[in-house]
Amino acid sequence: MKKKERKLREEILEGIDISRIYTIPVPEKFRIVGFIQLIAEHSKYIEEHGINNLRDCEVFHADPTIRLLSPLLVEGVDFVDMKEIMLNYLDNFTRSNIYYAKFAVTSIGILAIKKQLDHLSIFHLLLSLLGVDFLTKNLKYVGYKMARNGEFESRGEVRYKEYEVAYRELKYSLIALRLYALKKGFTEMEEYLYNHYPNQEVVLLYRILKNTDPALRYSSYRHMVKDGGDMEQMILAGVYSILAKKSIMTCHYMMNSMIGKYSYFDQKPEEVEQEVRAKYKEMRKVMKDMGVKDEQKV
């Protein structure tokens, strides 16, 4: 049992730099305590009402980071992809340990919900991340009761910049390629990509990853990501998601996570799908004009 518990904890925490949570100032840790209570409330709501009506939960609207990550649960993104999306976001917080800590705590909470831990277990798991020194000095008397009752303020939202148009246009174009492959197969999609797609950077990176042995593709993708700027990272995430046959919404979240602070994170899935379909229809029109029929599936 202990081995199983240890493995579960490692699965949830692996890749997250817990030391950056330990080092934030004490006043900020008190705010994190308040935020932990919000996440526990969020988890309790899911236990009682399920995940399909999360937008009816007050906590969903209480903080943009909770609002950013909760749809991963609703859309059924698998644990591995969910974890990668969160780690991509965390990589953007290179300067602020406070922002990193808050995003990390939210991520761990959502991952724990995905693993079906109960809200009390999640509350105490997150509390333990603040460090024994802080806990024993500040919560050993009435502090713990105050934390359980949600009496600490959770001020201090992580700020996200507005989405830039250039990123948005390209992102939806890449997701439309994934939809193209889903509907008409990779052969026709690649015919369009290689012969008609306007962005040659996308074409080049697709060729490179496509022709990399599948056993090495993911590691090559992650290696290339480290060397790229925001735009290149987003393209690589999109290209890899296409080749890995990710769902439409997973492609969307994965690319958002690469550019992190630029992400427009509060868009409903049906709005995403509507924009993707519009791009896909434009691509299909090009192919139909070239004589490829609607019923053709390759």
C-alpha positions in Angstrom: 0.0 0.0 0.0 2.8 2.4 0.9 4.5 1.7 -2.4 1.2 2.4 -4.3 0.7 5.7 -2.4 4.3 6.8 -3.0 3.9 6.0 -6.7 0.7 8.1 -6.9 2.3 11.0 -5.1 5.3 10.8 -7.5 3.0 10.7 -10.5 1.3 13.9 -9.4 4.3 15.8 -8.3 7.0 14.7 -10.8 8.4 17.6 -12.8 7.0 20.3 -10.6 9.7 22.3 -8.7 8.3 22.1 -5.1 11.3 24.1 -3.8 9.9 27.2 -5.5 6.8 26.9 -3.3 8.9 26.6 -0.2 10.8 29.8 -0.9 7.9 32.2 -1.3 7.4 34.8 1.5 5.3 33.8 4.5 2.5 36.4 3.8 2.2 34.8 0.3 2.0 31.4 1.9 -1.0 32.5 3.9 -2.7 33.6 0.7 -1.8 30.2 -0.8 -3.6 28.6 2.2 -6.7 30.5 1.3 -6.3 29.4 -2.3 -5.9 25.7 -1.2 -9.2 25.9 0.5 -10.8 27.1 -2.8 -9.3 24.1 -4.6 -10.7 21.8 -1.9 -14.1 23.4 -2.3 -13.8 22.9 -6.1 -13.0 19.2 -5.5 -15.9 18.8 -3.1 -18.3 20.3 -5.7 -17.1 17.8 -8.3 -17.6 14.9 -5.8 -21.2 16.0 -5.2 -22.2 17.2 -8.6 -19.8 15.7 -11.2 -17.7 17.6 -13.7 -20.2 18.4 -16.4 -21.7 21.5 -14.7 -18.5 23.1 -13.4 -19.5 26.5 -14.7 -22.2 26.5 -12.1 -19.6 26.2 -9.3 -18.7 29.5 -7.6 -15.1 28.5 -7.3 -14.8 28.0 -11.1 -15.4 31.8 -11.5 -13.3 32.8 -8.4 -9.9 32.6 -10.0 -8.6 32.6 -13.6 -6.1 29.8 -13.0 -8.8 27.4 -11.7 -10.9 28.5 -14.7 -7.9 27.8 -17.0 -7.2 24.2 -15.8 -10.7 22.9 -14.9 -11.8 22.4 -18.5 -9.0 19.7 -18.8 -11.2 17.6 -16.5 -14.4 18.4 -18.3 -12.9 17.5 -21.7 -11.5 14.2 -20.4 -7.9 15.1 -21.3 -5.9 12.1 -20.1 -3.5 12.4 -17.2 -0.3 12.3 -19.2 -1.4 15.1 -21.6 -2.9 17.1 -18.7 0.4 16.9 -16.8 2.4 18.0 -19.9 0.1 20.9 -20.5 0.6 22.1 -16.9 4.4 21.7 -17.0 4.4 23.7 -20.3 2.7 26.5 -18.5 5.0 26.3 -15.5 8.0 26.7 -17.8 6.8 30.2 -18.6 7.1 31.3 -15.0 10.8 31.8 -15.0 10.9 35.0 -12.8 8.1 34.9 -10.3 8.1 32.2 -7.6 4.8 33.5 -6.4 3.1 32.9 -9.7 4.9 29.6 -10.1 3.7 28.5 -6.7 0.1 29.4 -7.3 0.0 27.7 -10.7 1.8 24.7 -9.3 -0.6 24.3 -6.4 -3.6 24.6 -8.8 -2.1 22.1 -11.2 -1.4 19.6 -8.4 -5.0 20.0 -7.1 -6.5 19.4 -10.6 -4.2 16.4 -11.1 -5.3 15.0 -7.8 -8.9 15.4 -8.8 -8.1 13.5 -12.0 -6.7 10.7 -9.9 -10.0 10.7 -7.9 -8.5 11.8 -4.5 -11.2 13.1 -2.2 -11.3 16.8 -1.3 -9.9 16.4 2.2 -6.9 14.4 0.9 -6.3 17.1 -1.7 -6.5 19.8 0.9 -3.9 18.2 3.1 -1.6 17.2 0.2 -1.6 20.8 -1.0 -1.1 22.1 2.6 2.0 19.9 2.9 3.7 21.6 0.0 4.1 24.8 2.0 6.8 23.2 4.2 6.9 21.8 7.7 8.5 25.0 9.1 5.7 27.2 7.9 3.0 24.8 9.0 4.3 24.2 12.5 5.0 27.8 13.2 1.8 29.2 11.8 -1.0 26.6 11.8 -0.5 24.6 15.0 -3.0 26.4 17.1 -6.1 28.1 15.5 -4.4 28.5 12.1 -5.3 25.0 11.0 -9.0 25.5 11.9 -9.0 28.8 10.1 -7.5 27.1 7.0 -10.1 24.4 7.1 -12.9 27.0 7.4 -11.5 29.1 4.5 -10.7 32.1 6.7 -7.5 33.1 4.8 -7.8 35.4 1.9 -6.7 34.1 -1.5 -5.8 37.4 -3.1 -3.2 37.7 -5.9 -4.3 36.3 -9.3 -1.8 35.1 -11.8 -1.9 37.6 -14.6 -2.2 36.4 -18.2 -1.5 38.7 -21.1 -4.0 39.1 -23.9 -3.8 36.6 -26.8 -2.0 37.9 -29.8 -3.7 37.7 -33.2 -0.8 36.1 -35.0 -0.7 33.2 -32.5 -4.4 32.7 -32.6 -4.7 32.5 -36.4 -1.9 30.0 -36.7 -3.1 27.9 -33.8 -6.5 27.4 -35.3 -5.0 26.6 -38.6 -2.9 23.9 -37.0 -5.9 22.4 -35.2 -7.8 22.5 -38.5 -5.0 20.3 -40.0 -5.7 17.8 -37.2 -9.4 17.9 -38.0 -8.5 17.4 -41.7 -6.6 14.2 -40.8 -9.5 13.0 -38.7 -12.1 13.5 -41.4 -10.1 12.7 -44.6 -7.1 10.8 -43.4 -3.4 11.8 -43.2 -2.7 11.2 -46.9 -5.1 13.9 -48.1 -4.2 16.2 -45.2 -0.5 15.9 -46.0 -1.2 16.5 -49.7 -2.8 19.8 -48.7 0.0 20.6 -46.2 2.9 20.0 -48.5 1.4 21.6 -51.6 -0.9 24.4 -50.5 -0.3 25.3 -46.8 1.1 28.9 -46.7 3.4 28.6 -43.6 6.6 26.9 -44.7 7.9 26.8 -41.1 5.0 24.5 -40.2 5.7 22.3 -43.3 9.4 22.0 -42.4 8.8 21.1 -38.8 6.1 18.6 -39.7 8.4 16.9 -42.2 11.1 16.6 -39.6 8.9 15.1 -36.9 6.9 13.0 -39.4 10.2 11.4 -40.7 11.6 10.8 -37.2 11.3 7.2 -35.9 8.1 7.1 -33.8 10.2 5.7 -30.9 12.3 8.9 -30.9 9.6 11.4 -32.0 8.6 12.6 -28.6 12.1 13.1 -27.3 13.1 14.9 -30.5 10.0 17.2 -30.1 10.9 18.0 -26.5 14.5 18.7 -27.5 13.4 21.1 -30.3 11.0 22.9 -28.0 13.8 23.9 -25.6 15.6 25.7 -28.5 12.6 27.6 -29.9 10.9 30.9 -29.2 7.2 31.2 -28.3 5.9 30.8 -31.9 8.2 27.9 -32.7 7.2 26.1 -29.5 3.5 26.6 -30.3 4.0 25.2 -33.9 6.0 22.2 -32.5 3.2 21.5 -30.0 0.6 21.6 -32.8 2.6 19.5 -35.2 3.4 16.9 -32.6 -0.3 16.8 -31.5 -1.3 16.1 -35.1 1.1 13.3 -35.5 0.3 11.8 -32.1 -3.4 11.9 -33.1 -4.5 14.0 -30.1 -8.1 15.2 -29.8 -9.1 18.6 -31.1 -9.4 20.1 -27.6 -6.1 18.5 -26.4 -4.4 20.2 -29.4 -5.9 23.5 -28.4 -4.8 23.2 -24.8 -1.4 21.9 -25.7 -0.6 24.9 -27.9 -2.0 27.3 -25.4 0.2 25.9 -22.8 3.3 26.5 -24.9 2.7 30.2 -25.2 1.4 30.4 -21.6 0.9 34.0 -20.8 -0.6 34.8 -24.2 -3.3 32.1 -23.9 -7.0 33.0 -24.3 -8.1 30.4 -21.8 -11.8 31.1 -21.2 -13.1 30.0 -24.5 -15.8 27.3 -24.6 -15.1 24.1 -26.5 -17.9 24.7 -28.9 -16.5 28.1 -29.8 -13.1 26.5 -30.4 -14.6 23.8 -32.6 -16.6 26.3 -34.6 -13.5 28.3 -35.5 -11.6 25.1 -36.3 -14.4 23.9 -38.7 -14.3 27.2 -40.5 -10.5 26.9 -41.1 -11.0 23.3 -42.2 -13.7 24.3 -44.8 -11.2 26.8 -46.3 -8.6 24.0 -46.6 -11.2 21.6 -48.2 -12.2 24.3 -50.7 -8.7 24.5 -51.9 -8.5 20.8 -52.4 -12.0 20.6 -54.1 -10.8 23.3 -56.5 -7.9 21.0 -57.3 -10.3 18.2 -58.1 -10.4 16.3 -54.8 -14.0 15.2 -54.2 -15.8 15.3 -50.9 -16.4 11.6 -50.7 -12.8 10.8 -51.3 -11.2 9.3 -48.2 -7.5 8.4 -48.4 
